[in-house]
Structures are given as C-alpha cells and as structure tokens.
C-alpha cells in the first residue's frame, strides 16, 4: 500500500531523527535504537503492528499526540 501522505510523514520522521531530544524520546517510546538513518529506515520497513497504517504514521501520530503534549 502506498502512503498518501509521504510528503508529510517522511520529512517529519527525518526531522524527528535529527532532533536528539525527540529522537531519544521516540526510541524510548517505541523501544528501539535508531543509531543511523539506515536503522531507522529498516525499522520503518518492518511494517506496522496490527491495526495500524504504517510505522511512519505511528511515529507521526506519536509526535503529534504524545510528544507535542509535553
């Protein structure tokens, strides 16, 4: 399935990875280590958990719903 919002989701994930404080919070929330962009990309490609559209959308929703609420 193609992402309808790749022009939003991918740049937001890239921004999250480049902001260390946000990256570390995301790694803790998703229980992963994104040591480089290749690891982040590989993790995103694994596929979403049941009932979710994509891991990329999960990260974006986490950023908007959880991180921004701090």
PDB file of N, CA, C, O and CB in Angstrom:
ATOM      1  N   UNK A   1       0.848  -1.177   0.000  1.00  0.00           N
ATOM      2  CA  UNK A   1       0.000   0.000   0.000  1.00  0.00           C
ATOM      3  C   UNK A   1       0.893   1.240   0.000  1.00  0.00           C
ATOM      4  O   UNK A   1       1.851   1.319   0.769  1.00  0.00           O
ATOM      5  CB  UNK A   1      -0.965  -0.002   1.226  1.00  0.00           C
ATOM      6  N   UNK A   2       0.582   2.192  -0.851  1.00  0.00           N
ATOM      7  CA  UNK A   2       1.351   3.431  -0.912  1.00  0.00           C
ATOM      8  C   UNK A   2       0.866   4.418   0.135  1.00  0.00           C
ATOM      9  O   UNK A   2      -0.325   4.489   0.440  1.00  0.00           O
ATOM     10  CB  UNK A   2       1.259   4.053  -2.307  1.00  0.00           C
ATOM     11  N   UNK A   3       1.799   5.173   0.676  1.00  0.00           N
ATOM     12  CA  UNK A   3       1.465   6.194   1.657  1.00  0.00           C
ATOM     13  C   UNK A   3       0.898   7.417   0.939  1.00  0.00           C
ATOM     14  O   UNK A   3       1.523   7.959   0.028  1.00  0.00           O
ATOM     15  CB  UNK A   3       2.707   6.577   2.502  1.00  0.00           C
ATOM     16  N   UNK A   4      -0.277   7.837   1.354  1.00  0.00           N
ATOM     17  CA  UNK A   4      -0.909   9.013   0.747  1.00  0.00           C
ATOM     18  C   UNK A   4      -0.282  10.314   1.249  1.00  0.00           C
ATOM     19  O   UNK A   4      -0.469  11.368   0.641  1.00  0.00           O
ATOM     20  CB  UNK A   4      -2.411   9.015   1.040  1.00  0.00           C
ATOM     21  N   UNK A   5       0.458  10.243   2.350  1.00  0.00           N
ATOM     22  CA  UNK A   5       0.990  11.445   2.981  1.00  0.00           C
ATOM     23  C   UNK A   5       2.506  11.440   3.047  1.00  0.00           C
ATOM     24  O   UNK A   5       3.089  12.012   3.967  1.00  0.00           O
ATOM     25  CB  UNK A   5       0.425  11.596   4.366  1.00  0.00           C
ATOM     26  N   UNK A   6       3.158  10.789   2.065  1.00  0.00           N
ATOM     27  CA  UNK A   6       4.613  10.690   2.122  1.00  0.00           C
ATOM     28  C   UNK A   6       5.289  12.059   2.116  1.00  0.00           C
ATOM     29  O   UNK A   6       6.403  12.194   2.622  1.00  0.00           O
ATOM     30  CB  UNK A   6       5.120   9.866   0.957  1.00  0.00           C
ATOM     31  N   UNK A   7       4.645  13.062   1.561  1.00  0.00           N
ATOM     32  CA  UNK A   7       5.233  14.399   1.545  1.00  0.00           C
ATOM     33  C   UNK A   7       5.221  15.040   2.927  1.00  0.00           C
ATOM     34  O   UNK A   7       5.891  16.049   3.144  1.00  0.00           O
ATOM     35  CB  UNK A   7       4.491  15.286   0.560  1.00  0.00           C
ATOM     36  N   UNK A   8       4.475  14.473   3.855  1.00  0.00           N
ATOM     37  CA  UNK A   8       4.429  14.961   5.236  1.00  0.00           C
ATOM     38  C   UNK A   8       5.146  13.996   6.167  1.00  0.00           C
ATOM     39  O   UNK A   8       5.980  14.411   6.972  1.00  0.00           O
ATOM     40  CB  UNK A   8       2.974  15.157   5.695  1.00  0.00           C
ATOM     41  N   UNK A   9       4.825  12.713   6.061  1.00  0.00           N
ATOM     42  CA  UNK A   9       5.327  11.717   7.002  1.00  0.00           C
ATOM     43  C   UNK A   9       6.850  11.583   6.930  1.00  0.00           C
ATOM     44  O   UNK A   9       7.516  11.650   7.963  1.00  0.00           O
ATOM     45  CB  UNK A   9       4.674  10.368   6.731  1.00  0.00           C
ATOM     46  N   UNK A  10       7.401  11.401   5.761  1.00  0.00           N
ATOM     47  CA  UNK A  10       8.837  11.170   5.633  1.00  0.00           C
ATOM     48  C   UNK A  10       9.658  12.376   6.113  1.00  0.00           C
ATOM     49  O   UNK A  10      10.613  12.180   6.864  1.00  0.00           O
ATOM     50  CB  UNK A  10       9.183  10.850   4.181  1.00  0.00           C
ATOM     51  N   UNK A  11       9.330  13.610   5.715  1.00  0.00           N
ATOM     52  CA  UNK A  11      10.093  14.751   6.253  1.00  0.00           C
ATOM     53  C   UNK A  11       9.956  14.903   7.765  1.00  0.00           C
ATOM     54  O   UNK A  11      10.912  15.298   8.432  1.00  0.00           O
ATOM     55  CB  UNK A  11       9.642  16.032   5.581  1.00  0.00           C
ATOM     56  N   UNK A  12       8.784  14.597   8.315  1.00  0.00           N
ATOM     57  CA  UNK A  12       8.610  14.686   9.776  1.00  0.00           C
ATOM     58  C   UNK A  12       9.471  13.654  10.491  1.00  0.00           C
ATOM     59  O   UNK A  12      10.081  13.964  11.514  1.00  0.00           O
ATOM     60  CB  UNK A  12       7.129  14.490  10.158  1.00  0.00           C
ATOM     61  N   UNK A  13       9.527  12.441   9.973  1.00  0.00           N
ATOM     62  CA  UNK A  13      10.361  11.406  10.591  1.00  0.00           C
ATOM     63  C   UNK A  13      11.830  11.810  10.501  1.00  0.00           C
ATOM     64  O   UNK A  13      12.583  11.605  11.453  1.00  0.00           O
ATOM     65  CB  UNK A  13      10.132  10.029   9.908  1.00  0.00           C
ATOM     66  N   UNK A  14      12.238  12.371   9.391  1.00  0.00           N
ATOM     67  CA  UNK A  14      13.612  12.847   9.221  1.00  0.00           C
ATOM     68  C   UNK A  14      13.921  13.932  10.252  1.00  0.00           C
ATOM     69  O   UNK A  14      14.998  13.931  10.847  1.00  0.00           O
ATOM     70  CB  UNK A  14      13.833  13.386   7.784  1.00  0.00           C
ATOM     71  N   UNK A  15      12.989  14.853  10.465  1.00  0.00           N
ATOM     72  CA  UNK A  15      13.167  15.912  11.468  1.00  0.00           C
ATOM     73  C   UNK A  15      13.257  15.305  12.859  1.00  0.00           C
ATOM     74  O   UNK A  15      14.109  15.710  13.651  1.00  0.00           O
ATOM     75  CB  UNK A  15      12.005  16.934  11.404  1.00  0.00           C
ATOM     76  N   UNK A  16      12.396  14.342  13.173  1.00  0.00           N
ATOM     77  CA  UNK A  16      12.406  13.699  14.488  1.00  0.00           C
ATOM     78  C   UNK A  16      13.753  13.034  14.732  1.00  0.00           C
ATOM     79  O   UNK A  16      14.297  13.130  15.832  1.00  0.00           O
ATOM     80  CB  UNK A  16      11.266  12.662  14.603  1.00  0.00           C
ATOM     81  N   UNK A  17      14.295  12.367  13.728  1.00  0.00           N
ATOM     82  CA  UNK A  17      15.571  11.689  13.892  1.00  0.00           C
ATOM     83  C   UNK A  17      16.708  12.690  14.119  1.00  0.00           C
ATOM     84  O   UNK A  17      17.666  12.381  14.828  1.00  0.00           O
ATOM     85  CB  UNK A  17      15.866  10.822  12.669  1.00  0.00           C
ATOM     86  N   UNK A  18      16.615  13.873  13.532  1.00  0.00           N
ATOM     87  CA  UNK A  18      17.673  14.871  13.660  1.00  0.00           C
ATOM     88  C   UNK A  18      17.597  15.711  14.925  1.00  0.00           C
ATOM     89  O   UNK A  18      18.570  16.388  15.257  1.00  0.00           O
ATOM     90  CB  UNK A  18      17.641  15.769  12.487  1.00  0.00           C
ATOM     91  N   UNK A  19      16.497  15.694  15.632  1.00  0.00           N
ATOM     92  CA  UNK A  19      16.372  16.418  16.902  1.00  0.00           C
ATOM     93  C   UNK A  19      16.623  15.409  18.010  1.00  0.00           C
ATOM     94  O   UNK A  19      15.736  14.623  18.341  1.00  0.00           O
ATOM     95  CB  UNK A  19      14.952  17.108  17.057  1.00  0.00           C
ATOM     96  N   UNK A  20      17.822  15.421  18.589  1.00  0.00           N
ATOM     97  CA  UNK A  20      18.249  14.371  19.501  1.00  0.00           C
ATOM     98  C   UNK A  20      17.251  14.131  20.643  1.00  0.00           C
ATOM     99  O   UNK A  20      16.946  12.982  20.962  1.00  0.00           O
ATOM    100  CB  UNK A  20      19.602  14.720  20.072  1.00  0.00           C
ATOM    101  N   UNK A  21      16.750  15.189  21.249  1.00  0.00           N
ATOM    102  CA  UNK A  21      15.809  15.028  22.360  1.00  0.00           C
ATOM    103  C   UNK A  21      14.555  14.274  21.914  1.00  0.00           C
ATOM    104  O   UNK A  21      14.065  13.402  22.631  1.00  0.00           O
ATOM    105  CB  UNK A  21      15.423  16.400  22.936  1.00  0.00           C
ATOM    106  N   UNK A  22      14.044  14.609  20.743  1.00  0.00           N
ATOM    107  CA  UNK A  22      12.851  13.957  20.221  1.00  0.00           C
ATOM    108  C   UNK A  22      13.190  12.532  19.791  1.00  0.00           C
ATOM    109  O   UNK A  22      12.418  11.607  20.039  1.00  0.00           O
ATOM    110  CB  UNK A  22      12.259  14.760  19.037  1.00  0.00           C
ATOM    111  N   UNK A  23      14.339  12.356  19.150  1.00  0.00           N
ATOM    112  CA  UNK A  23      14.772  11.020  18.725  1.00  0.00           C
ATOM    113  C   UNK A  23      14.857  10.078  19.918  1.00  0.00           C
ATOM    114  O   UNK A  23      14.335   8.964  19.869  1.00  0.00           O
ATOM    115  CB  UNK A  23      16.133  11.092  18.011  1.00  0.00           C
ATOM    116  N   UNK A  24      15.508  10.516  20.984  1.00  0.00           N
ATOM    117  CA  UNK A  24      15.661   9.669  22.165  1.00  0.00           C
ATOM    118  C   UNK A  24      14.310   9.336  22.794  1.00  0.00           C
ATOM    119  O   UNK A  24      14.092   8.210  23.240  1.00  0.00           O
ATOM    120  CB  UNK A  24      16.560  10.354  23.192  1.00  0.00           C
ATOM    121  N   UNK A  25      13.416  10.302  22.829  1.00  0.00           N
ATOM    122  CA  UNK A  25      12.077  10.039  23.365  1.00  0.00           C
ATOM    123  C   UNK A  25      11.335   9.035  22.488  1.00  0.00           C
ATOM    124  O   UNK A  25      10.644   8.155  23.002  1.00  0.00           O
ATOM    125  CB  UNK A  25      11.269  11.350  23.474  1.00  0.00           C
ATOM    126  N   UNK A  26      11.472   9.160  21.171  1.00  0.00           N
ATOM    127  CA  UNK A  26      10.845   8.217  20.251  1.00  0.00           C
ATOM    128  C   UNK A  26      11.423   6.820  20.396  1.00  0.00           C
ATOM    129  O   UNK A  26      10.685   5.835  20.388  1.00  0.00           O
ATOM    130  CB  UNK A  26      11.006   8.693  18.821  1.00  0.00           C
ATOM    131  N   UNK A  27      12.745   6.732  20.530  1.00  0.00           N
ATOM    132  CA  UNK A  27      13.382   5.432  20.721  1.00  0.00           C
ATOM    133  C   UNK A  27      12.876   4.762  21.993  1.00  0.00           C
ATOM    134  O   UNK A  27      12.612   3.559  22.013  1.00  0.00           O
ATOM    135  CB  UNK A  27      14.907   5.583  20.775  1.00  0.00           C
ATOM    136  N   UNK A  28      12.744   5.549  23.044  1.00  0.00           N
ATOM    137  CA  UNK A  28      12.232   5.001  24.308  1.00  0.00           C
ATOM    138  C   UNK A  28      10.780   4.546  24.146  1.00  0.00           C
ATOM    139  O   UNK A  28      10.419   3.456  24.589  1.00  0.00           O
ATOM    140  CB  UNK A  28      12.338   6.053  25.441  1.00  0.00           C
ATOM    141  N   UNK A  29       9.970   5.357  23.528  1.00  0.00           N
ATOM    142  CA  UNK A  29       8.545   5.046  23.353  1.00  0.00           C
ATOM    143  C   UNK A  29       8.350   3.782  22.517  1.00  0.00           C
ATOM    144  O   UNK A  29       7.535   2.926  22.861  1.00  0.00           O
ATOM    145  CB  UNK A  29       7.818   6.228  22.692  1.00  0.00           C
ATOM    146  N   UNK A  30       9.099   3.667  21.421  1.00  0.00           N
ATOM    147  CA  UNK A  30       8.940   2.526  20.516  1.00  0.00           C
ATOM    148  C   UNK A  30       9.883   1.368  20.856  1.00  0.00           C
ATOM    149  O   UNK A  30       9.873   0.339  20.181  1.00  0.00           O
ATOM    150  CB  UNK A  30       9.177   2.969  19.084  1.00  0.00           C
ATOM    151  N   UNK A  31      10.703   1.541  21.912  1.00  0.00           N
ATOM    152  CA  UNK A  31      11.642   0.513  22.385  1.00  0.00           C
ATOM    153  C   UNK A  31      12.574   0.042  21.258  1.00  0.00           C
ATOM    154  O   UNK A  31      12.682  -1.151  20.978  1.00  0.00           O
ATOM    155  CB  UNK A  31      10.866  -0.690  22.961  1.00  0.00           C
ATOM    156  N   UNK A  32      13.241   1.011  20.624  1.00  0.00           N
ATOM    157  CA  UNK A  32      14.178   0.738  19.535  1.00  0.00           C
ATOM    158  C   UNK A  32      15.414   1.617  19.690  1.00  0.00           C
ATOM    159  O   UNK A  32      15.441   2.527  20.519  1.00  0.00           O
ATOM    160  CB  UNK A  32      13.509   0.977  18.156  1.00  0.00           C
ATOM    161  N   UNK A  33      16.425   1.340  18.892  1.00  0.00           N
ATOM    162  CA  UNK A  33      17.603   2.202  18.792  1.00  0.00           C
ATOM    163  C   UNK A  33      17.782   2.560  17.325  1.00  0.00           C
ATOM    164  O   UNK A  33      17.996   1.687  16.485  1.00  0.00           O
ATOM    165  CB  UNK A  33      18.893   1.502  19.373  1.00  0.00           C
ATOM    166  N   UNK A  34      17.693   3.838  17.028  1.00  0.00           N
ATOM    167  CA  UNK A  34      17.909   4.331  15.672  1.00  0.00           C
ATOM    168  C   UNK A  34      19.295   4.962  15.628  1.00  0.00           C
ATOM    169  O   UNK A  34      19.424   6.186  15.680  1.00  0.00           O
ATOM    170  CB  UNK A  34      16.797   5.358  15.244  1.00  0.00           C
ATOM    171  N   UNK A  35      20.331   4.131  15.531  1.00  0.00           N
ATOM    172  CA  UNK A  35      21.704   4.647  15.562  1.00  0.00           C
ATOM    173  C   UNK A  35      22.085   5.410  14.308  1.00  0.00           C
ATOM    174  O   UNK A  35      22.975   6.260  14.342  1.00  0.00           O
ATOM    175  CB  UNK A  35      22.667   3.517  15.760  1.00  0.00           C
ATOM    176  N   UNK A  36      21.424   5.115  13.212  1.00  0.00           N
ATOM    177  CA  UNK A  36      21.677   5.852  11.973  1.00  0.00           C
ATOM    178  C   UNK A  36      20.411   5.774  11.110  1.00  0.00           C
ATOM    179  O   UNK A  36      19.460   5.061  11.430  1.00  0.00           O
ATOM    180  CB  UNK A  36      22.932   5.271  11.205  1.00  0.00           C
ATOM    181  N   UNK A  37      20.430   6.520  10.021  1.00  0.00           N
ATOM    182  CA  UNK A  37      19.236   6.551   9.165  1.00  0.00           C
ATOM    183  C   UNK A  37      18.917   5.189   8.555  1.00  0.00           C
ATOM    184  O   UNK A  37      17.755   4.879   8.292  1.00  0.00           O
ATOM    185  CB  UNK A  37      19.422   7.570   8.054  1.00  0.00           C
ATOM    186  N   UNK A  38      19.946   4.381   8.332  1.00  0.00           N
ATOM    187  CA  UNK A  38      19.708   3.047   7.783  1.00  0.00           C
ATOM    188  C   UNK A  38      18.899   2.188   8.765  1.00  0.00           C
ATOM    189  O   UNK A  38      17.977   1.479   8.361  1.00  0.00           O
ATOM    190  CB  UNK A  38      21.050   2.358   7.450  1.00  0.00           C
ATOM    191  N   UNK A  39      19.250   2.257  10.058  1.00  0.00           N
ATOM    192  CA  UNK A  39      18.497   1.503  11.064  1.00  0.00           C
ATOM    193  C   UNK A  39      17.069   2.021  11.176  1.00  0.00           C
ATOM    194  O   UNK A  39      16.126   1.239  11.296  1.00  0.00           O
ATOM    195  CB  UNK A  39      19.194   1.583  12.431  1.00  0.00           C
ATOM    196  N   UNK A  40      16.915   3.326  11.136  1.00  0.00           N
ATOM    197  CA  UNK A  40      15.573   3.899  11.176  1.00  0.00           C
ATOM    198  C   UNK A  40      14.768   3.424   9.970  1.00  0.00           C
ATOM    199  O   UNK A  40      13.623   2.998  10.117  1.00  0.00           O
ATOM    200  CB  UNK A  40      15.638   5.441  11.210  1.00  0.00           C
ATOM    201  N   UNK A  41      15.359   3.496   8.786  1.00  0.00           N
ATOM    202  CA  UNK A  41      14.671   3.057   7.577  1.00  0.00           C
ATOM    203  C   UNK A  41      14.308   1.585   7.627  1.00  0.00           C
ATOM    204  O   UNK A  41      13.211   1.198   7.226  1.00  0.00           O
ATOM    205  CB  UNK A  41      15.527   3.327   6.366  1.00  0.00           C
ATOM    206  N   UNK A  42      15.225   0.763   8.118  1.00  0.00           N
ATOM    207  CA  UNK A  42      14.944  -0.674   8.233  1.00  0.00           C
ATOM    208  C   UNK A  42      13.793  -0.923   9.189  1.00  0.00           C
ATOM    209  O   UNK A  42      12.920  -1.746   8.915  1.00  0.00           O
ATOM    210  CB  UNK A  42      16.191  -1.434   8.704  1.00  0.00           C
ATOM    211  N   UNK A  43      13.789  -0.217  10.307  1.00  0.00           N
ATOM    212  CA  UNK A  43      12.709  -0.360  11.288  1.00  0.00           C
ATOM    213  C   UNK A  43      11.377   0.065  10.679  1.00  0.00           C
ATOM    214  O   UNK A  43      10.357  -0.592  10.891  1.00  0.00           O
ATOM    215  CB  UNK A  43      13.008   0.474  12.552  1.00  0.00           C
ATOM    216  N   UNK A  44      11.382   1.152   9.929  1.00  0.00           N
ATOM    217  CA  UNK A  44      10.147   1.623   9.301  1.00  0.00           C
ATOM    218  C   UNK A  44       9.605   0.605   8.293  1.00  0.00           C
ATOM    219  O   UNK A  44       8.393   0.489   8.114  1.00  0.00           O
ATOM    220  CB  UNK A  44      10.388   2.968   8.608  1.00  0.00           C
ATOM    221  N   UNK A  45      10.497  -0.120   7.647  1.00  0.00           N
ATOM    222  CA  UNK A  45      10.087  -1.068   6.613  1.00  0.00           C
ATOM    223  C   UNK A  45       9.570  -2.392   7.166  1.00  0.00           C
ATOM    224  O   UNK A  45       8.983  -3.177   6.422  1.00  0.00           O
ATOM    225  CB  UNK A  45      11.238  -1.334   5.695  1.00  0.00           C
ATOM    226  N   UNK A  46       9.773  -2.655   8.447  1.00  0.00           N
ATOM    227  CA  UNK A  46       9.297  -3.906   9.044  1.00  0.00           C
ATOM    228  C   UNK A  46       7.790  -4.017   8.888  1.00  0.00           C
ATOM    229  O   UNK A  46       7.261  -5.115   8.713  1.00  0.00           O
ATOM    230  CB  UNK A  46       9.688  -3.988  10.535  1.00  0.00           C
ATOM    231  N   UNK A  47       7.116  -2.917   8.949  1.00  0.00           N
ATOM    232  CA  UNK A  47       5.662  -2.919   8.835  1.00  0.00           C
ATOM    233  C   UNK A  47       5.023  -2.602  10.166  1.00  0.00           C
ATOM    234  O   UNK A  47       5.640  -2.759  11.219  1.00  0.00           O
ATOM    235  CB  UNK A  47       5.163  -4.263   8.320  1.00  0.00           C
ATOM    236  N   UNK A  48       3.793  -2.159  10.114  1.00  0.00           N
ATOM    237  CA  UNK A  48       3.115  -1.714  11.326  1.00  0.00           C
ATOM    238  C   UNK A  48       2.586  -2.879  12.166  1.00  0.00           C
ATOM    239  O   UNK A  48       2.485  -4.016  11.705  1.00  0.00           O
ATOM    240  CB  UNK A  48       1.975  -0.789  10.962  1.00  0.00           C
ATOM    241  N   UNK A  49       2.260  -2.555  13.393  1.00  0.00           N
ATOM    242  CA  UNK A  49       1.578  -3.510  14.250  1.00  0.00           C
ATOM    243  C   UNK A  49       0.150  -3.655  13.743  1.00  0.00           C
ATOM    244  O   UNK A  49      -0.328  -2.822  12.974  1.00  0.00           O
ATOM    245  CB  UNK A  49       1.609  -3.060  15.748  1.00  0.00           C
ATOM    246  N   UNK A  50      -0.520  -4.699  14.170  1.00  0.00           N
ATOM    247  CA  UNK A  50      -1.901  -4.920  13.735  1.00  0.00           C
ATOM    248  C   UNK A  50      -2.765  -3.694  13.984  1.00  0.00           C
ATOM    249  O   UNK A  50      -2.707  -3.074  15.046  1.00  0.00           O
ATOM    250  CB  UNK A  50      -2.497  -6.128  14.451  1.00  0.00           C
ATOM    251  N   UNK A  51      -3.552  -3.365  12.998  1.00  0.00           N
ATOM    252  CA  UNK A  51      -4.495  -2.260  13.137  1.00  0.00           C
ATOM    253  C   UNK A  51      -3.923  -0.885  12.857  1.00  0.00           C
ATOM    254  O   UNK A  51      -4.624   0.115  13.010  1.00  0.00           O
ATOM    255  CB  UNK A  51      -5.048  -2.268  14.490  1.00  0.00           C
ATOM    256  N   UNK A  52      -2.659  -0.813  12.448  1.00  0.00           N
ATOM    257  CA  UNK A  52      -2.038   0.476  12.170  1.00  0.00           C
ATOM    258  C   UNK A  52      -1.691   0.580  10.694  1.00  0.00           C
ATOM    259  O   UNK A  52      -1.445  -0.427  10.029  1.00  0.00           O
ATOM    260  CB  UNK A  52      -0.781   0.674  13.034  1.00  0.00           C
ATOM    261  N   UNK A  53      -1.672   1.794  10.194  1.00  0.00           N
ATOM    262  CA  UNK A  53      -1.434   2.043   8.771  1.00  0.00           C
ATOM    263  C   UNK A  53       0.015   1.798   8.378  1.00  0.00           C
ATOM    264  O   UNK A  53       0.286   1.111   7.393  1.00  0.00           O
ATOM    265  CB  UNK A  53      -1.821   3.462   8.420  1.00  0.00           C
ATOM    266  N   UNK A  54       0.945   2.356   9.142  1.00  0.00           N
ATOM    267  CA  UNK A  54       2.373   2.180   8.872  1.00  0.00           C
ATOM    268  C   UNK A  54       3.153   2.614  10.101  1.00  0.00           C
ATOM    269  O   UNK A  54       2.633   3.340  10.948  1.00  0.00           O
ATOM    270  CB  UNK A  54       2.820   2.991   7.613  1.00  0.00           C
ATOM    271  N   UNK A  55       4.408   2.168  10.199  1.00  0.00           N
ATOM    272  CA  UNK A  55       5.255   2.620  11.304  1.00  0.00           C
ATOM    273  C   UNK A  55       5.525   4.118  11.178  1.00  0.00           C
ATOM    274  O   UNK A  55       5.614   4.827  12.180  1.00  0.00           O
ATOM    275  CB  UNK A  55       6.588   1.830  11.331  1.00  0.00           C
ATOM    276  N   UNK A  56       5.653   4.585   9.955  1.00  0.00           N
ATOM    277  CA  UNK A  56       5.854   6.017   9.759  1.00  0.00           C
ATOM    278  C   UNK A  56       4.700   6.829  10.309  1.00  0.00           C
ATOM    279  O   UNK A  56       4.909   7.856  10.955  1.00  0.00           O
ATOM    280  CB  UNK A  56       6.041   6.323   8.292  1.00  0.00           C
ATOM    281  N   UNK A  57       3.490   6.376  10.059  1.00  0.00           N
ATOM    282  CA  UNK A  57       2.319   7.072  10.597  1.00  0.00           C
ATOM    283  C   UNK A  57       2.274   6.942  12.117  1.00  0.00           C
ATOM    284  O   UNK A  57       1.860   7.873  12.808  1.00  0.00           O
ATOM    285  CB  UNK A  57       1.022   6.515   9.975  1.00  0.00           C
ATOM    286  N   UNK A  58       2.702   5.783  12.644  1.00  0.00           N
ATOM    287  CA  UNK A  58       2.767   5.632  14.105  1.00  0.00           C
ATOM    288  C   UNK A  58       3.695   6.671  14.715  1.00  0.00           C
ATOM    289  O   UNK A  58       3.374   7.272  15.741  1.00  0.00           O
ATOM    290  CB  UNK A  58       3.240   4.217  14.483  1.00  0.00           C
ATOM    291  N   UNK A  59       4.859   6.883  14.077  1.00  0.00           N
ATOM    292  CA  UNK A  59       5.818   7.866  14.585  1.00  0.00           C
ATOM    293  C   UNK A  59       5.219   9.266  14.504  1.00  0.00           C
ATOM    294  O   UNK A  59       5.325  10.041  15.454  1.00  0.00           O
ATOM    295  CB  UNK A  59       7.148   7.799  13.792  1.00  0.00           C
ATOM    296  N   UNK A  60       4.602   9.589  13.396  1.00  0.00           N
ATOM    297  CA  UNK A  60       3.996  10.909  13.240  1.00  0.00           C
ATOM    298  C   UNK A  60       2.898  11.134  14.278  1.00  0.00           C
ATOM    299  O   UNK A  60       2.835  12.198  14.894  1.00  0.00           O
ATOM    300  CB  UNK A  60       3.427  11.071  11.824  1.00  0.00           C
ATOM    301  N   UNK A  61       2.043  10.147  14.473  1.00  0.00           N
ATOM    302  CA  UNK A  61       0.967  10.280  15.469  1.00  0.00           C
ATOM    303  C   UNK A  61       1.537  10.382  16.874  1.00  0.00           C
ATOM    304  O   UNK A  61       1.037  11.157  17.690  1.00  0.00           O
ATOM    305  CB  UNK A  61      -0.002   9.087  15.384  1.00  0.00           C
ATOM    306  N   UNK A  62       2.585   9.606  17.170  1.00  0.00           N
ATOM    307  CA  UNK A  62       3.237   9.726  18.479  1.00  0.00           C
ATOM    308  C   UNK A  62       3.746  11.144  18.668  1.00  0.00           C
ATOM    309  O   UNK A  62       3.541  11.739  19.727  1.00  0.00           O
ATOM    310  CB  UNK A  62       4.400   8.710  18.616  1.00  0.00           C
ATOM    311  N   UNK A  63       4.402  11.691  17.663  1.00  0.00           N
ATOM    312  CA  UNK A  63       4.962  13.035  17.760  1.00  0.00           C
ATOM    313  C   UNK A  63       3.863  14.065  18.028  1.00  0.00           C
ATOM    314  O   UNK A  63       4.024  14.934  18.885  1.00  0.00           O
ATOM    315  CB  UNK A  63       5.722  13.391  16.474  1.00  0.00           C
ATOM    316  N   UNK A  64       2.768  13.973  17.312  1.00  0.00           N
ATOM    317  CA  UNK A  64       1.685  14.950  17.441  1.00  0.00           C
ATOM    318  C   UNK A  64       0.891  14.743  18.735  1.00  0.00           C
ATOM    319  O   UNK A  64       0.585  15.705  19.440  1.00  0.00           O
ATOM    320  CB  UNK A  64       0.746  14.861  16.232  1.00  0.00           C
ATOM    321  N   UNK A  65       0.561  13.493  19.043  1.00  0.00           N
ATOM    322  CA  UNK A  65      -0.336  13.216  20.169  1.00  0.00           C
ATOM    323  C   UNK A  65       0.374  13.098  21.511  1.00  0.00           C
ATOM    324  O   UNK A  65      -0.209  13.440  22.540  1.00  0.00           O
ATOM    325  CB  UNK A  65      -1.091  11.955  19.906  1.00  0.00           C
ATOM    326  N   UNK A  66       1.619  12.621  21.529  1.00  0.00           N
ATOM    327  CA  UNK A  66       2.314  12.390  22.795  1.00  0.00           C
ATOM    328  C   UNK A  66       3.396  13.434  23.028  1.00  0.00           C
ATOM    329  O   UNK A  66       3.379  14.136  24.040  1.00  0.00           O
ATOM    330  CB  UNK A  66       2.927  10.990  22.819  1.00  0.00           C
ATOM    331  N   UNK A  67       4.337  13.538  22.092  1.00  0.00           N
ATOM    332  CA  UNK A  67       5.477  14.443  22.291  1.00  0.00           C
ATOM    333  C   UNK A  67       5.032  15.896  22.391  1.00  0.00           C
ATOM    334  O   UNK A  67       5.467  16.603  23.301  1.00  0.00           O
ATOM    335  CB  UNK A  67       6.481  14.289  21.151  1.00  0.00           C
ATOM    336  N   UNK A  68       4.197  16.353  21.505  1.00  0.00           N
ATOM    337  CA  UNK A  68       3.769  17.752  21.491  1.00  0.00           C
ATOM    338  C   UNK A  68       2.912  18.121  22.701  1.00  0.00           C
ATOM    339  O   UNK A  68       2.751  19.301  23.014  1.00  0.00           O
ATOM    340  CB  UNK A  68       3.001  18.040  20.222  1.00  0.00           C
ATOM    341  N   UNK A  69       2.364  17.117  23.376  1.00  0.00           N
ATOM    342  CA  UNK A  69       1.527  17.381  24.562  1.00  0.00           C
ATOM    343  C   UNK A  69       2.349  17.615  25.809  1.00  0.00           C
ATOM    344  O   UNK A  69       1.797  17.987  26.845  1.00  0.00           O
ATOM    345  CB  UNK A  69       0.577  16.228  24.801  1.00  0.00           C
ATOM    346  N   UNK A  70       3.671  17.403  25.740  1.00  0.00           N
ATOM    347  CA  UNK A  70       4.524  17.603  26.917  1.00  0.00           C
ATOM    348  C   UNK A  70       4.603  19.055  27.291  1.00  0.00           C
ATOM    349  O   UNK A  70       5.278  19.407  28.259  1.00  0.00           O
ATOM    350  CB  UNK A  70       5.918  17.064  26.672  1.00  0.00           C
TER     351      UNK A  70
END
